[in-house]
């Protein structure tokens, strides 16, 4: 892992130096590629900033320091974009999971309240049955009321359970679709970048292929979790 970070630092320094050279291309594609490598290595913005500062420290002072500083900041901002996007995806996933947990908690409370109501109904029925033994007519009326109460409670319990199950499946599918769509979008972009890398970046091509496998594995994991939530 450490060797990969060192290699990334060297690649970042070379790319930044080339970007800041007089007459160099203004394309920020190299910065974006480096940012994606940083995501694959699970680096944070602060770690990438250190790499950026180290790269600047090795360069010779420029006559137009203001312009060089501005271009260097733009380069770093572009390289940091994949890290920011990954954080956004993780934050959205966290929000979805929290929402699911909150909804399940509410459904659990509703079910517990229903069970308590059912228990009170059972106790009430027993009391009514005992009292009805003294009077046949009264017993019949109480029994009918008790049966009707049980029927309504069963219907209420069924509706609560059905609503809970539907909500759980809905949220799990929504979570799965959103994260899977984001990861697949990243995979499509990596495929495009891999085709471009056939021309001049053999090492980069291997890194991209490794990242693609990581993305595919993540998609499978997300789908598995969503299926487990849906079947729970």
C-alpha positions as a Markdown table, in Angstrom:
| # | Residue | x | y | z |
|---|---|---|---|---|
| 1 | Unk | 0.0 | 0.0 | 0.0 |
| 2 | Unk | 2.8 | 2.4 | 1.0 |
| 3 | Unk | 4.6 | 1.8 | -2.3 |
| 4 | Unk | 1.5 | 2.5 | -4.3 |
| 5 | Unk | 1.1 | 5.8 | -2.5 |
| 6 | Unk | 4.7 | 6.7 | -3.2 |
| 7 | Unk | 4.2 | 5.8 | -6.9 |
| 8 | Unk | 1.1 | 8.0 | -6.9 |
| 9 | Unk | 3.0 | 10.9 | -5.4 |
| 10 | Unk | 5.6 | 10.6 | -8.1 |
| 11 | Unk | 3.0 | 10.4 | -10.9 |
| 12 | Unk | 1.2 | 13.4 | -9.4 |
| 13 | Unk | 4.5 | 15.5 | -9.2 |
| 14 | Unk | 5.3 | 14.7 | -12.9 |
| 15 | Unk | 1.7 | 15.4 | -14.1 |
| 16 | Unk | 1.6 | 18.7 | -12.1 |
| 17 | Unk | 5.0 | 19.8 | -13.4 |
| 18 | Unk | 4.0 | 19.1 | -16.9 |
| 19 | Unk | 0.7 | 20.9 | -16.4 |
| 20 | Unk | 2.5 | 24.0 | -15.1 |
| 21 | Unk | 5.1 | 24.1 | -17.8 |
| 22 | Unk | 4.9 | 27.1 | -20.2 |
| 23 | Unk | 2.8 | 26.3 | -23.3 |
| 24 | Unk | 1.5 | 23.0 | -21.8 |
| 25 | Unk | -2.0 | 21.7 | -22.5 |
| 26 | Unk | -4.7 | 23.0 | -20.2 |
| 27 | Unk | -6.4 | 19.6 | -20.1 |
| 28 | Unk | -7.2 | 18.4 | -16.6 |
| 29 | Unk | -7.7 | 14.8 | -17.6 |
| 30 | Unk | -4.4 | 13.7 | -15.9 |
| 31 | Unk | -5.6 | 15.3 | -12.7 |
| 32 | Unk | -8.9 | 13.4 | -12.8 |
| 33 | Unk | -7.1 | 10.1 | -13.5 |
| 34 | Unk | -4.8 | 10.7 | -10.5 |
| 35 | Unk | -7.9 | 11.5 | -8.3 |
| 36 | Unk | -9.5 | 8.2 | -9.3 |
| 37 | Unk | -6.3 | 6.4 | -8.4 |
| 38 | Unk | -6.4 | 8.1 | -5.0 |
| 39 | Unk | -9.9 | 6.9 | -4.5 |
| 40 | Unk | -8.8 | 3.3 | -5.3 |
| 41 | Unk | -6.1 | 3.7 | -2.6 |
| 42 | Unk | -8.8 | 5.0 | -0.2 |
| 43 | Unk | -7.0 | 8.3 | 0.3 |
| 44 | Unk | -8.7 | 11.3 | 1.7 |
| 45 | Unk | -8.6 | 15.0 | 0.6 |
| 46 | Unk | -6.0 | 15.9 | 3.3 |
| 47 | Unk | -3.7 | 13.1 | 2.1 |
| 48 | Unk | -4.0 | 14.2 | -1.5 |
| 49 | Unk | -3.3 | 17.8 | -0.3 |
| 50 | Unk | 0.0 | 16.7 | 1.2 |
| 51 | Unk | 1.0 | 15.0 | -2.0 |
| 52 | Unk | 0.1 | 18.2 | -3.8 |
| 53 | Unk | 2.2 | 20.4 | -1.5 |
| 54 | Unk | 5.1 | 18.0 | -1.7 |
| 55 | Unk | 5.0 | 18.1 | -5.5 |
| 56 | Unk | 4.9 | 22.0 | -5.4 |
| 57 | Unk | 7.9 | 22.0 | -3.1 |
| 58 | Unk | 10.1 | 20.2 | -5.6 |
| 59 | Unk | 9.4 | 22.6 | -8.4 |
| 60 | Unk | 11.5 | 25.7 | -9.3 |
| 61 | Unk | 9.9 | 29.1 | -8.6 |
| 62 | Unk | 8.1 | 30.6 | -11.6 |
| 63 | Unk | 8.3 | 34.1 | -12.7 |
| 64 | Unk | 4.6 | 34.4 | -12.9 |
| 65 | Unk | 3.9 | 33.0 | -9.4 |
| 66 | Unk | 0.3 | 34.2 | -9.3 |
| 67 | Unk | -0.6 | 32.4 | -12.5 |
| 68 | Unk | 1.3 | 29.2 | -11.5 |
| 69 | Unk | -0.4 | 29.1 | -8.1 |
| 70 | Unk | -3.9 | 29.5 | -9.6 |
| 71 | Unk | -3.3 | 26.8 | -12.2 |
| 72 | Unk | -1.9 | 24.5 | -9.5 |
| 73 | Unk | -5.0 | 25.0 | -7.4 |
| 74 | Unk | -7.2 | 24.2 | -10.3 |
| 75 | Unk | -5.2 | 21.0 | -10.9 |
| 76 | Unk | -5.6 | 20.0 | -7.3 |
| 77 | Unk | -9.3 | 20.7 | -7.3 |
| 78 | Unk | -9.8 | 18.5 | -10.3 |
| 79 | Unk | -7.8 | 15.7 | -8.8 |
| 80 | Unk | -9.8 | 15.9 | -5.6 |
| 81 | Unk | -13.2 | 15.7 | -7.5 |
| 82 | Unk | -13.4 | 11.8 | -7.4 |
| 83 | Unk | -12.8 | 11.9 | -3.6 |
| 84 | Unk | -15.6 | 14.5 | -3.1 |
| 85 | Unk | -17.9 | 12.4 | -5.3 |
| 86 | Unk | -17.2 | 9.3 | -3.4 |
| 87 | Unk | -18.0 | 11.1 | -0.1 |
| 88 | Unk | -21.3 | 12.3 | -1.6 |
| 89 | Unk | -22.2 | 8.7 | -2.5 |
| 90 | Unk | -21.3 | 7.4 | 0.9 |
| 91 | Unk | -23.3 | 10.2 | 2.6 |
| 92 | Unk | -26.3 | 9.5 | 0.5 |
| 93 | Unk | -26.1 | 5.8 | 1.4 |
| 94 | Unk | -25.8 | 6.6 | 5.1 |
| 95 | Unk | -28.9 | 8.8 | 4.9 |
| 96 | Unk | -30.8 | 5.9 | 3.2 |
| 97 | Unk | -29.7 | 3.4 | 5.8 |
| 98 | Unk | -30.7 | 5.8 | 8.6 |
| 99 | Unk | -34.1 | 6.3 | 7.0 |
| 100 | Unk | -34.6 | 2.6 | 6.7 |
| 101 | Unk | -33.6 | 2.0 | 10.4 |
| 102 | Unk | -36.0 | 4.8 | 11.5 |
| 103 | Unk | -38.9 | 3.4 | 9.5 |
| 104 | Unk | -38.3 | -0.1 | 10.8 |
| 105 | Unk | -38.2 | 1.3 | 14.3 |
| 106 | Unk | -41.5 | 3.0 | 13.8 |
| 107 | Unk | -43.1 | -0.2 | 12.4 |
| 108 | Unk | -41.7 | -2.1 | 15.4 |
| 109 | Unk | -43.3 | 0.3 | 17.8 |
| 110 | Unk | -46.6 | 0.0 | 16.0 |
| 111 | Unk | -46.5 | -3.7 | 16.1 |
| 112 | Unk | -45.6 | -3.7 | 19.8 |
| 113 | Unk | -48.6 | -1.3 | 20.4 |
| 114 | Unk | -50.8 | -3.7 | 18.4 |
| 115 | Unk | -49.6 | -6.7 | 20.5 |
| 116 | Unk | -50.4 | -4.8 | 23.7 |
| 117 | Unk | -53.8 | -4.1 | 22.4 |
| 118 | Unk | -54.3 | -7.7 | 21.6 |
| 119 | Unk | -53.2 | -8.8 | 25.0 |
| 120 | Unk | -55.7 | -6.4 | 26.6 |
| 121 | Unk | -58.4 | -7.8 | 24.4 |
| 122 | Unk | -57.5 | -11.4 | 25.4 |
| 123 | Unk | -57.7 | -10.4 | 29.1 |
| 124 | Unk | -60.9 | -8.6 | 28.5 |
| 125 | Unk | -62.4 | -11.6 | 26.7 |
| 126 | Unk | -61.5 | -13.9 | 29.6 |
| 127 | Unk | -63.1 | -11.6 | 32.1 |
| 128 | Unk | -66.2 | -11.3 | 30.0 |
| 129 | Unk | -66.4 | -15.1 | 29.5 |
| 130 | Unk | -66.2 | -15.7 | 33.3 |
| 131 | Unk | -69.0 | -13.1 | 33.9 |
| 132 | Unk | -71.1 | -14.5 | 31.1 |
| 133 | Unk | -71.3 | -17.9 | 32.7 |
| 134 | Unk | -73.9 | -16.5 | 35.0 |
| 135 | Unk | -76.2 | -15.5 | 32.2 |
| 136 | Unk | -76.4 | -17.5 | 29.0 |
| 137 | Unk | -77.7 | -14.5 | 26.9 |
| 138 | Unk | -75.1 | -12.2 | 28.2 |
| 139 | Unk | -72.5 | -14.9 | 27.6 |
| 140 | Unk | -73.5 | -15.2 | 23.9 |
| 141 | Unk | -73.3 | -11.4 | 23.5 |
| 142 | Unk | -69.9 | -11.2 | 25.1 |
| 143 | Unk | -68.6 | -14.1 | 23.0 |
| 144 | Unk | -69.7 | -12.4 | 19.8 |
| 145 | Unk | -68.0 | -9.1 | 20.9 |
| 146 | Unk | -64.8 | -11.0 | 21.8 |
| 147 | Unk | -64.7 | -12.8 | 18.4 |
| 148 | Unk | -65.3 | -9.6 | 16.6 |
| 149 | Unk | -62.5 | -7.9 | 18.6 |
| 150 | Unk | -60.1 | -10.7 | 17.8 |
| 151 | Unk | -61.0 | -10.4 | 14.1 |
| 152 | Unk | -60.3 | -6.7 | 14.1 |
| 153 | Unk | -57.1 | -7.1 | 15.9 |
| 154 | Unk | -55.9 | -9.8 | 13.5 |
| 155 | Unk | -56.7 | -7.5 | 10.6 |
| 156 | Unk | -54.9 | -4.6 | 12.2 |
| 157 | Unk | -51.9 | -6.7 | 12.9 |
| 158 | Unk | -51.9 | -8.0 | 9.3 |
| 159 | Unk | -52.0 | -4.5 | 7.9 |
| 160 | Unk | -49.2 | -3.3 | 10.1 |
| 161 | Unk | -47.0 | -6.2 | 9.1 |
| 162 | Unk | -47.8 | -5.8 | 5.5 |
| 163 | Unk | -47.0 | -2.1 | 5.6 |
| 164 | Unk | -43.8 | -2.8 | 7.4 |
| 165 | Unk | -42.7 | -5.3 | 4.8 |
| 166 | Unk | -43.6 | -3.1 | 1.9 |
| 167 | Unk | -41.7 | -0.2 | 3.3 |
| 168 | Unk | -38.7 | -2.3 | 4.0 |
| 169 | Unk | -38.6 | -3.7 | 0.4 |
| 170 | Unk | -39.2 | -0.3 | -1.1 |
| 171 | Unk | -36.3 | 1.4 | 0.8 |
| 172 | Unk | -33.9 | -1.5 | 0.2 |
| 173 | Unk | -34.7 | -1.5 | -3.5 |
| 174 | Unk | -34.3 | 2.3 | -3.7 |
| 175 | Unk | -31.0 | 2.1 | -1.8 |
| 176 | Unk | -29.8 | -0.7 | -4.1 |
| 177 | Unk | -30.8 | 1.1 | -7.3 |
| 178 | Unk | -29.2 | 4.4 | -6.3 |
| 179 | Unk | -25.9 | 3.0 | -5.2 |
| 180 | Unk | -25.7 | 0.5 | -8.0 |
| 181 | Unk | -26.4 | 3.2 | -10.6 |
| 182 | Unk | -23.7 | 5.4 | -9.2 |
| 183 | Unk | -21.1 | 2.6 | -9.1 |
| 184 | Unk | -22.0 | 1.4 | -12.6 |
| 185 | Unk | -21.6 | 5.0 | -13.8 |
| 186 | Unk | -18.1 | 5.0 | -12.4 |
| 187 | Unk | -17.4 | 1.7 | -14.2 |
| 188 | Unk | -18.6 | 3.1 | -17.5 |
| 189 | Unk | -16.2 | 6.1 | -17.1 |
| 190 | Unk | -13.3 | 3.7 | -16.2 |
| 191 | Unk | -14.1 | 1.6 | -19.3 |
| 192 | Unk | -13.8 | 4.8 | -21.5 |
| 193 | Unk | -10.5 | 5.7 | -19.7 |
| 194 | Unk | -9.2 | 2.2 | -20.2 |
| 195 | Unk | -9.6 | 2.5 | -23.9 |
| 196 | Unk | -7.7 | 5.8 | -24.0 |
| 197 | Unk | -4.9 | 4.3 | -21.8 |
| 198 | Unk | -4.1 | 1.6 | -24.5 |
| 199 | Unk | -2.1 | 4.3 | -26.3 |
| 200 | Unk | 0.3 | 5.5 | -23.7 |
| 201 | Unk | -0.3 | 4.4 | -20.1 |
| 202 | Unk | 0.3 | 0.7 | -19.5 |
| 203 | Unk | 0.6 | 1.0 | -15.8 |
| 204 | Unk | -2.5 | 3.2 | -15.6 |
| 205 | Unk | -4.4 | 0.6 | -17.5 |
| 206 | Unk | -3.6 | -2.0 | -14.9 |
| 207 | Unk | -4.8 | 0.3 | -12.1 |
| 208 | Unk | -8.0 | 1.0 | -13.9 |
| 209 | Unk | -8.6 | -2.7 | -14.4 |
| 210 | Unk | -8.1 | -3.3 | -10.7 |
| 211 | Unk | -10.5 | -0.4 | -9.9 |
| 212 | Unk | -13.1 | -1.9 | -12.2 |
| 213 | Unk | -12.9 | -5.2 | -10.4 |
| 214 | Unk | -13.4 | -3.3 | -7.1 |
| 215 | Unk | -16.5 | -1.5 | -8.5 |
| 216 | Unk | -18.0 | -4.8 | -9.8 |
| 217 | Unk | -17.4 | -6.4 | -6.4 |
| 218 | Unk | -19.0 | -3.4 | -4.7 |
| 219 | Unk | -22.1 | -3.7 | -7.0 |
| 220 | Unk | -22.5 | -7.4 | -6.1 |
| 221 | Unk | -22.2 | -6.6 | -2.4 |
| 222 | Unk | -24.8 | -3.9 | -2.6 |
| 223 | Unk | -27.2 | -6.2 | -4.4 |
| 224 | Unk | -26.6 | -9.0 | -1.9 |
| 225 | Unk | -27.4 | -6.6 | 1.0 |
| 226 | Unk | -30.5 | -5.3 | -0.7 |
| 227 | Unk | -31.7 | -8.9 | -1.3 |
| 228 | Unk | -31.1 | -9.8 | 2.4 |
| 229 | Unk | -33.0 | -6.7 | 3.5 |
| 230 | Unk | -35.8 | -7.5 | 1.1 |
| 231 | Unk | -36.1 | -11.1 | 2.3 |
| 232 | Unk | -35.7 | -10.2 | 6.0 |
